[in-house]
Amino acid sequence: MKKKFRNDEKSDIIIESKSSFVAEQLDEDKQLPLNTLGQSMPSQSTDISQSLHQPNEILPCALHAEANADEAFNSNFSFSMEEFSQDCIGEGSVASIRTADIKSDRRKGNDGAAEDTNSLQNSKKSNTFAVPAARWGHTMEMIDHKRLIVYGGQTIAPATFDAKNLGDIMVYDILDHTWTEPVNCKGVPRTWHSSNFLPDRQLLLCFGGDMIDDKTGKTTATDQVMVLDTEIMLWYPPSVTGTTPKSRSGHSASLLHDSSQLIVFGGVSNGKWINSVSILETNRWHWSSPKIMGDAPRPRSYHSATAVGDCIIFIGGNNGKECFNSVHVLESKGGDSWAWSHPKVGGKAPSPRTGHVATLLDDNKTILIYGGWDPNTEDDKGDDTIFGDSFLLDTTTWTWQKGPRPRFVGDSKKCENFGAHRVGHSAVLAPGANGAEVLVFGGRLPESKFACDFQSLAVSKREATSSRRIRSNH
């Protein structure tokens, strides 16, 4: 039987911390043996013949693990569509725009990525890749109407087949279909962390996750807060006050709309699962522990958390013994008042799962969940059950319905299609041909492979009509 596994005034901080932080950064080349991780992955044969990072060459998107790897995954994706353009997604690509229009915009200086010398899109300050290293346990956030950032995660080193934490920052342009890596911008290698984008200040806020201890070489959870200024592509540690929450990984971190509060829930710390809530006030970098009315959900990790209005909707997760498919709501009542509730949800619910993604659609009331797994069950091949389905949750009627099928998007010459079934992937809401689509990157696949491809999920008019019929019948 398998084991179950500044201070808006940030300039002074940046100047002071740049040299010291670079000196303190963990060496990304440090690798952690698969058997040091808390949970075990089924043994598989290996098939790796190329290096992970080869600029302008086709990369091996599926990496096989020969020994045991650990299971952990983080899911927290919510983003407002207000700043998105409605550029069409072309056939076989993530998005398309006429080449003449792009060139014209750049000549006119309208493309900030081409003109701004501080931008990571400046070719002199970034390296271009066909695709990044395959991974899971990473995070992905939109940073403007066409660019997304992938940070960290875990891959398999091809030479040793050891699990390797990543600290790279990879940027994808959904209009130009290009991956770039800003130079001198590697973060601390971590996995199963959380990342949230603060659009008003152009900051990527990262908290927690699993890191490699610099002294012992062992994997340990962290309580570290790091910030990436995406305007100048520089990491810095903000000066944080208050009671810092426990070190953890597999937690969720959510920003309520029009709020400066980051709400952290759950996760696992030193083998103990958590169900407490901590709030980071990002305007002054202060931690607090709110008093919340009602009963909290059971401790869990690798659940999803989606901000909807004044509420955060939590779905699924696991506690090391079992997975959940329950829905829980944390609502802001104004001021320092918060309350838990547990709605009774109708319709056919998804199977219990963990390590899935959940994304708020552009109607601001429907949550799409996709993928994940149940490591306590096995498929016909004896592998852990990894899901490739999606579901839609209407948060006005609290009704589930079946969601759309994922569709591979991208250049098959650069990266093959690894199919729908995956766990530990990431997702954002991006512009599509018929409105917003959920764009998914990476993840672990069946047979212990890892992916670096994109999948897209779009809610059709027929599905939207079905949702309206369900509402009318309640």
C-alpha positions as CSV (number, residue, x, y, z in Angstrom):
1,M,0.0,0.0,0.0
2,K,1.3,3.4,-0.9
3,K,2.0,6.0,1.7
4,K,-0.4,8.9,1.6
5,F,1.3,10.7,1.1
6,R,6.3,50.4,2.3
7,N,5.3,51.3,3.2
8,D,4.2,52.4,-0.1
9,E,7.6,54.0,0.3
10,K,9.4,51.0,-1.0
11,S,12.4,52.7,-2.6
12,D,14.4,52.8,0.6
13,I,13.6,49.2,1.3
14,I,14.7,48.1,-2.2
15,I,18.0,50.0,-2.0
16,E,18.8,48.6,1.5
17,S,17.6,45.1,0.8
18,K,18.8,44.4,-2.7
19,S,22.4,43.4,-1.9
20,S,21.6,41.6,1.3
21,F,18.7,39.7,-0.1
22,V,20.6,38.5,-3.2
23,A,23.3,37.2,-0.9
24,E,20.7,35.4,1.2
25,Q,18.8,33.8,-1.7
26,L,18.8,30.0,-1.7
27,D,20.8,28.4,-4.4
28,E,18.2,27.2,-7.0
29,D,20.5,24.4,-8.0
30,K,20.0,22.7,-4.7
31,Q,17.8,19.7,-5.1
32,L,15.8,17.7,-2.7
33,P,15.7,14.0,-2.8
34,L,12.2,12.6,-3.5
35,N,12.3,10.6,-0.4
36,T,12.7,13.7,1.8
37,L,9.2,14.9,1.0
38,G,6.2,14.3,3.2
39,Q,4.1,12.2,0.8
40,S,5.1,9.6,-1.8
41,M,4.5,9.5,-5.5
42,P,4.1,6.1,-7.2
43,S,7.4,4.8,-8.8
44,Q,7.6,5.2,-12.5
45,S,10.1,4.6,-15.2
46,T,12.2,7.5,-16.5
47,D,12.3,9.0,-19.9
48,I,14.3,12.2,-19.9
49,S,16.9,13.0,-22.5
50,Q,17.0,16.8,-22.6
51,S,17.8,19.6,-20.2
52,L,15.0,21.6,-18.6
53,H,16.0,25.1,-19.9
54,Q,17.2,25.4,-23.5
55,P,16.4,28.8,-25.0
56,N,14.6,28.8,-28.3
57,E,14.4,25.0,-28.4
58,I,11.6,22.6,-27.9
59,L,11.6,21.4,-24.3
60,P,10.6,18.1,-22.8
61,C,7.2,19.0,-21.3
62,A,6.6,15.6,-19.6
63,L,9.1,14.7,-17.0
64,H,8.9,11.2,-15.4
65,A,9.8,10.5,-11.8
66,E,11.7,7.3,-11.2
67,A,11.8,7.4,-7.5
68,N,9.3,8.7,-5.0
69,A,8.2,12.4,-5.0
70,D,5.9,14.3,-2.7
71,E,2.5,15.4,-3.1
72,A,1.6,18.9,-2.4
73,F,-0.2,21.6,-4.4
74,N,-1.6,25.1,-4.0
75,S,-4.6,26.6,-5.5
76,N,-5.7,30.2,-5.3
77,F,-6.8,32.1,-8.4
78,S,-9.0,35.1,-8.6
79,F,-8.7,38.1,-10.8
80,S,-10.9,40.9,-12.0
81,M,-11.7,41.1,-15.7
82,E,-12.1,44.8,-15.7
83,E,-8.6,45.5,-17.2
84,F,-8.7,42.7,-19.7
85,S,-9.0,43.4,-23.4
86,Q,-11.3,41.2,-25.5
87,D,-8.8,40.2,-28.1
88,C,-9.7,37.0,-29.9
89,I,-8.0,33.7,-29.3
90,G,-6.9,32.3,-32.6
91,E,-7.0,28.7,-33.8
92,G,-4.2,26.7,-32.2
93,S,-2.8,29.6,-30.1
94,V,-3.5,31.1,-26.7
95,A,-4.4,34.5,-28.3
96,S,-4.0,36.3,-31.6
97,I,-3.7,39.8,-32.8
98,R,-2.8,41.1,-36.3
99,T,1.0,41.4,-36.8
100,A,0.6,44.7,-38.5
101,D,-1.3,46.1,-35.6
102,I,1.4,45.0,-33.2
103,K,4.1,46.6,-35.3
104,S,2.1,49.7,-35.6
105,D,1.5,50.0,-31.9
106,R,5.2,49.5,-31.2
107,R,6.2,52.2,-33.7
108,K,3.7,54.6,-32.0
109,G,5.0,53.6,-28.6
110,N,1.7,52.2,-27.5
111,D,3.1,48.9,-26.5
112,G,4.6,49.6,-23.1
113,A,6.4,46.2,-23.2
114,A,8.3,47.3,-26.2
115,E,9.0,50.9,-25.2
116,D,9.5,50.9,-21.4
117,T,13.1,50.3,-20.5
118,N,12.1,49.1,-17.0
119,S,9.8,46.5,-18.5
120,L,10.7,42.8,-18.4
121,Q,9.6,42.7,-22.1
122,N,12.7,44.7,-23.0
123,S,14.7,42.1,-25.0
124,K,17.9,43.4,-23.5
125,K,16.7,42.5,-20.0
126,S,15.0,39.1,-20.6
127,N,15.7,35.8,-22.2
128,T,13.2,34.1,-24.5
129,F,12.2,30.5,-24.1
130,A,10.1,28.1,-26.2
131,V,8.4,27.0,-23.0
132,P,9.4,26.9,-19.3
133,A,10.3,23.8,-17.4
134,A,7.4,21.5,-16.7
135,R,6.2,21.8,-13.1
136,W,3.5,21.6,-10.5
137,G,2.9,23.5,-7.2
138,H,3.6,26.9,-8.9
139,T,1.5,30.0,-9.0
140,M,0.3,32.1,-12.0
141,E,-1.2,35.6,-12.0
142,M,-2.2,38.1,-14.7
143,I,-0.2,41.4,-14.3
144,D,-1.9,43.4,-17.1
145,H,-4.3,42.9,-20.0
146,K,-2.0,40.5,-21.8
147,R,0.8,39.3,-19.6
148,L,0.9,36.6,-16.9
149,I,3.6,35.6,-14.5
150,V,4.5,32.0,-13.4
151,Y,6.5,31.7,-10.3
152,G,8.2,28.8,-8.6
153,G,6.9,25.2,-8.3
154,Q,8.6,21.9,-8.5
155,T,10.1,19.9,-11.3
156,I,12.3,16.8,-11.7
157,A,16.0,17.3,-12.3
158,P,16.8,15.2,-15.5
159,A,20.3,14.2,-14.4
160,T,19.4,12.8,-10.9
161,F,15.6,12.4,-11.0
162,D,15.4,14.4,-7.8
163,A,12.6,16.8,-7.0
164,K,13.8,20.3,-7.6
165,N,12.2,23.5,-6.3
166,L,12.2,26.4,-8.8
167,G,12.6,30.1,-8.1
168,D,12.3,31.3,-11.7
169,I,9.9,34.1,-12.9
170,M,8.5,33.3,-16.3
171,V,6.3,35.7,-18.2
172,Y,3.9,34.8,-21.0
173,D,2.5,37.3,-23.5
174,I,-0.8,35.9,-24.6
175,L,-0.9,38.2,-27.7
176,D,2.7,37.6,-28.9
177,H,2.7,33.9,-27.7
178,T,6.1,34.3,-26.2
179,W,7.7,33.2,-22.9
180,T,10.4,35.4,-21.4
181,E,12.5,35.3,-18.3
182,P,13.7,38.6,-16.9
183,V,17.4,38.6,-16.1
184,N,18.6,38.8,-12.5
185,C,15.1,38.2,-11.2
186,K,15.1,34.8,-9.7
187,G,13.1,34.5,-6.5
188,V,13.6,32.1,-3.6
189,P,12.9,28.6,-4.8
190,R,9.6,27.5,-3.3
191,T,6.6,25.4,-4.0
192,W,3.0,25.1,-2.8
193,H,3.1,28.8,-1.9
194,S,0.5,31.5,-2.7
195,S,0.8,34.5,-5.0
196,N,-1.5,37.5,-5.4
197,F,-1.2,40.5,-7.6
198,L,-1.8,44.0,-6.2
199,P,-2.7,46.0,-9.4
200,D,-2.7,49.4,-7.9
201,R,1.0,49.0,-6.8
202,Q,2.1,46.5,-9.5
203,L,3.3,44.1,-6.8
204,L,3.3,40.3,-6.8
205,L,2.8,39.3,-3.1
206,C,4.1,35.8,-2.2
207,F,3.6,34.0,1.1
208,G,4.5,30.6,2.6
209,G,5.3,27.4,0.7
210,D,7.9,24.7,1.0
211,M,11.6,25.7,0.7
212,I,14.9,24.0,1.1
213,D,16.6,24.8,4.4
214,D,20.0,26.4,3.6
215,K,21.8,24.6,6.4
216,T,20.3,21.1,6.4
217,G,19.2,20.8,2.8
218,K,15.8,19.5,4.0
219,T,12.4,20.7,2.9
220,T,10.6,23.0,5.3
221,A,7.6,25.2,5.2
222,T,8.2,29.0,5.6
223,D,6.2,32.0,6.9
224,Q,8.2,34.3,4.6
225,V,6.5,37.2,2.8
226,M,8.3,38.4,-0.4
227,V,7.2,41.0,-2.9
228,L,8.1,41.4,-6.5
229,D,7.9,44.9,-7.9
230,T,6.8,44.0,-11.5
231,E,7.6,47.5,-12.8
232,I,11.3,47.2,-12.1
233,M,11.4,43.4,-11.7
234,L,13.0,43.4,-8.2
235,W,12.3,41.3,-5.2
236,Y,12.3,42.7,-1.7
237,P,11.1,41.6,1.8
238,P,8.6,44.1,3.2
239,S,9.0,45.0,6.9
240,V,6.1,43.1,8.4
241,T,4.6,43.7,11.8
242,G,2.0,41.9,13.9
243,T,1.7,38.2,14.8
244,T,3.0,36.2,11.8
245,P,0.9,33.1,11.0
246,K,2.5,29.7,11.2
247,S,4.8,28.5,8.5
248,R,2.7,26.5,6.0
249,S,2.2,25.3,2.5
250,G,-0.8,24.3,0.6
251,H,-2.8,27.2,2.0
252,S,-4.9,29.7,0.2
253,A,-4.5,33.5,0.1
254,S,-7.3,35.7,-1.2
255,L,-7.7,39.4,-1.8
256,L,-11.3,40.7,-1.5
257,H,-12.2,43.1,-4.3
258,D,-11.5,46.7,-3.6
259,S,-9.7,45.7,-0.4
260,S,-6.1,45.8,0.8
261,Q,-6.6,42.7,3.0
262,L,-5.0,39.4,2.2
263,I,-6.9,36.6,3.8
264,V,-4.9,33.4,4.5
265,F,-6.6,30.2,5.4
266,G,-5.6,26.6,6.1
267,G,-2.6,24.7,4.8
268,V,-0.3,22.2,6.5
269,S,2.6,23.0,8.9
270,N,5.0,20.3,10.2
271,G,2.4,17.5,9.4
272,K,-0.4,19.4,11.2
273,W,-3.4,20.7,9.2
274,I,-4.7,24.2,9.9
275,N,-8.1,25.9,9.8
276,S,-7.3,29.3,11.2
277,V,-7.6,32.6,9.4
278,S,-4.9,35.3,9.3
279,I,-5.2,38.7,7.6
280,L,-2.3,40.7,6.2
281,E,-3.1,44.4,5.7
282,T,-1.0,45.1,2.6
283,N,-1.1,48.9,2.9
284,R,1.0,48.7,6.1
285,W,2.2,45.1,6.0
286,H,0.5,44.2,9.3
287,W,-0.7,40.7,10.3
288,S,-3.7,40.1,12.5
289,S,-6.0,37.2,13.6
290,P,-9.6,38.2,13.3
291,K,-12.4,36.9,15.6
292,I,-14.9,35.1,13.3
293,M,-18.5,34.2,14.1
294,G,-19.7,30.6,13.3
295,D,-17.9,27.3,13.0
296,A,-14.8,27.1,10.9
297,P,-14.4,24.2,8.3
298,R,-12.3,21.3,9.2
299,P,-8.6,21.8,8.9
300,R,-7.4,21.3,5.3
301,S,-4.8,22.0,2.6
302,Y,-4.7,22.3,-1.2
303,H,-8.2,23.5,-1.3
304,S,-9.4,26.4,-3.5
305,A,-10.4,29.9,-2.4
306,T,-12.2,32.3,-4.6
307,A,-13.2,35.9,-3.8
308,V,-16.8,36.7,-4.8
309,G,-18.0,40.2,-3.6
310,D,-17.5,40.4,0.1
311,C,-17.1,36.6,0.5
312,I,-14.4,34.0,0.0
313,I,-15.7,30.6,-1.3
314,F,-13.6,27.6,-0.2
315,I,-14.0,24.3,-2.0
316,G,-12.5,20.9,-1.4
317,G,-9.1,20.1,0.0
318,N,-7.8,17.3,2.2
319,N,-6.5,16.6,5.7
320,G,-4.1,13.8,4.9
321,K,-6.8,11.1,5.5
322,E,-9.6,12.2,3.2
323,C,-10.5,14.7,0.5
324,F,-13.5,17.0,0.6
325,N,-16.0,18.4,-1.9
326,S,-17.8,20.7,0.6
327,V,-18.4,24.4,0.1
328,H,-17.7,27.0,2.8
329,V,-18.1,30.8,2.9
330,L,-16.2,33.4,4.9
331,E,-18.0,36.7,4.7
332,S,-16.8,40.2,5.6
333,K,-19.5,41.9,7.6
334,G,-17.7,45.2,7.6
335,G,-14.9,46.6,9.8
336,D,-13.3,43.7,11.8
337,S,-16.5,41.5,11.7
338,W,-16.3,38.2,9.8
339,A,-18.6,35.2,9.7
340,W,-18.5,31.5,8.6
341,S,-21.4,29.9,6.8
342,H,-21.8,26.5,5.1
343,P,-24.4,26.7,2.3
344,K,-26.4,23.7,1.2
345,V,-25.5,23.2,-2.4
346,G,-27.7,21.5,-5.0
347,G,-27.0,19.8,-8.3
348,K,-24.5,17.0,-9.0
349,A,-21.4,18.0,-7.0
350,P,-17.8,17.2,-8.1
351,S,-16.1,14.2,-6.5
352,P,-14.0,15.0,-3.4
353,R,-10.7,16.4,-4.5
354,T,-7.7,18.4,-3.7
355,G,-5.1,20.3,-5.7
356,H,-7.7,21.6,-8.2
357,V,-8.1,25.2,-9.4
358,A,-11.1,27.5,-9.0
359,T,-11.6,30.6,-11.0
360,L,-14.3,33.3,-10.9
361,L,-15.8,33.9,-14.3
362,D,-16.6,37.3,-15.7
363,D,-20.2,37.2,-14.6
364,N,-18.7,37.7,-11.1
365,K,-20.9,34.9,-9.6
366,T,-19.9,31.6,-11.2
367,I,-16.9,29.7,-10.1
368,L,-15.3,27.1,-12.4
369,I,-13.3,24.4,-10.8
370,Y,-11.1,22.1,-12.8
371,G,-8.9,19.0,-12.2
372,G,-7.3,18.0,-9.0
373,W,-7.0,14.5,-7.5
374,D,-8.0,12.2,-4.7
375,P,-4.7,10.5,-3.5
376,N,-6.8,8.1,-1.3
377,T,-8.3,6.4,-4.4
378,E,-6.7,4.7,-7.4
379,D,-7.5,4.4,-11.0
380,D,-7.5,1.2,-13.1
381,K,-3.7,1.4,-13.5
382,G,-3.1,1.7,-9.8
383,D,-2.2,5.4,-9.9
384,D,-3.8,8.0,-7.8
385,T,-7.1,9.2,-9.3
386,I,-6.4,12.4,-11.2
387,F,-9.4,14.3,-12.5
388,G,-9.8,16.0,-15.9
389,D,-13.4,17.3,-15.4
390,S,-14.7,20.7,-14.6
391,F,-17.8,22.0,-12.7
392,L,-19.6,25.3,-12.4
393,L,-20.9,26.6,-9.1
394,D,-23.6,29.3,-9.2
395,T,-23.0,31.3,-6.0
396,T,-26.5,33.0,-6.2
397,T,-28.5,29.7,-6.2
398,W,-25.7,27.5,-4.8
399,T,-26.1,25.0,-7.5
400,W,-23.5,22.8,-9.2
401,Q,-23.6,21.8,-12.9
402,K,-21.2,20.2,-15.3
403,G,-18.6,22.5,-16.8
404,P,-16.8,22.7,-20.2
405,R,-14.1,20.4,-21.4
406,P,-10.5,21.7,-21.5
407,R,-9.0,22.4,-24.9
408,F,-5.3,22.4,-25.7
409,V,-4.1,25.8,-27.0
410,G,-0.6,26.6,-28.2
411,D,1.9,25.5,-30.8
412,S,2.2,21.7,-30.9
413,K,5.6,22.0,-32.4
414,K,6.9,23.7,-29.2
415,C,4.9,21.7,-26.6
416,E,2.6,18.7,-27.0
417,N,-0.9,18.4,-25.6
418,F,-0.8,16.5,-22.3
419,G,-4.5,16.1,-22.0
420,A,-7.1,17.1,-19.5
421,H,-6.2,15.2,-16.3
422,R,-3.9,17.1,-14.0
423,V,-3.3,18.3,-10.5
424,G,-1.2,21.1,-8.9
425,H,-1.7,23.2,-12.0
426,S,-2.5,27.0,-12.0
427,A,-5.2,29.1,-13.7
428,V,-6.1,32.7,-14.6
429,L,-9.0,34.3,-16.3
430,A,-7.9,35.5,-19.8
431,P,-9.5,37.1,-22.8
432,G,-10.9,34.7,-25.4
433,A,-12.7,34.6,-28.7
434,N,-16.1,34.7,-27.2
435,G,-15.3,36.5,-23.9
436,A,-13.3,35.4,-21.0
437,E,-11.7,31.9,-20.8
438,V,-10.0,30.1,-18.0
439,L,-6.3,29.5,-19.0
440,V,-4.5,26.7,-17.3
441,F,-0.8,26.0,-17.2
442,G,1.3,23.0,-16.0
443,G,0.5,20.4,-13.4
444,R,1.2,16.8,-12.6
445,L,-0.4,14.2,-15.0
446,P,-1.2,10.5,-14.6
447,E,1.8,8.2,-14.5
448,S,3.8,10.8,-12.7
449,K,4.5,13.0,-15.7
450,F,4.7,16.8,-15.5
451,A,3.4,19.3,-18.0
452,C,4.2,22.7,-19.4
453,D,1.3,23.1,-21.8
454,F,-1.8,25.4,-21.8
455,Q,-5.4,24.2,-21.6
456,S,-8.3,26.5,-22.0
457,L,-11.9,26.2,-20.7
458,A,-14.7,28.4,-22.0
459,V,-18.2,28.5,-20.9
460,S,-20.5,28.2,-23.9
461,K,-23.7,30.0,-24.5
462,R,-25.5,26.7,-24.1
463,E,-24.0,26.2,-20.7
464,A,-24.9,29.7,-19.7
465,T,-28.5,29.1,-20.8
466,S,-28.6,25.9,-18.8
467,S,-27.4,27.9,-15.7
468,R,-30.2,30.4,-16.2
469,R,-32.8,27.6,-16.4
470,I,-31.5,26.2,-13.2
471,R,-31.9,29.6,-11.5
472,S,-35.4,30.0,-12.8
473,N,-36.4,26.7,-11.4
474,H,-35.4,27.7,-7.8
